[in-house]
Amino acid sequence: MARERLGAAGEPVADPGRVRQVVELAHRNATEAMTELRDLARGLHLPVLDGGPPDDLATLAARSGLPVEPAVDVPERPTPAMETIAYFCAAELLTNVIRHSGARRAVLDVTRRHGALRLCVTDDGRGGARAGSGSGLTGLTQRVRTVDGTLEISSPVGGPATVTVVLPLHA
């Protein structure tokens, strides 16, 4: 709905005050949508997440179909919402490695430090990964931003590729 309202804001209008109203309404709609997304993530419970990050991510790595070395240092368990988001981020990053990198192996490094959960996936593939229109990394970047997180890519052609997601634990 916000997209349509913002689209309407670009149409010629005689009343600039109307444009402001449309933009303000679109902003409210976008804010409400982000709140709903956070609430949904908080309410989502997957039985696979019952073991805590070390067990859950080790299981994910083992099931990935690629040799993945999990290194998880999360002394205190995050909230269920952040745990769920982190799990899905790790799953998507490993899926990207398998589908696009040509890698023979990968490392999944997860740490909790300075009020944030940091997921780092490094592979020995061909490199050249980037967030482009319609790519999985673009979608993941957008989802991570809904909780004020960041995604960084270091992927020179020839490899190795490293994608790092940082999720603040205040969300």
Buried (B, 14 or more C-beta within 10 A) or exposed (E): EBEEBBEBBEEEEEEEEEBEEBBEBBEEBBEEEBEEEBEEBBEEEEEBBEEEBBBBBBBBBEEBEBEBEBBBEBEEEBEBBBBBBBBBBBBBBBBBBBEBBEBEEBBBBBBBEEEBBBBBBBBBBBBEBEBEEEBBBBEBBEBBEBBEBBBEEEBEEEBBBBBBBBBBBEB
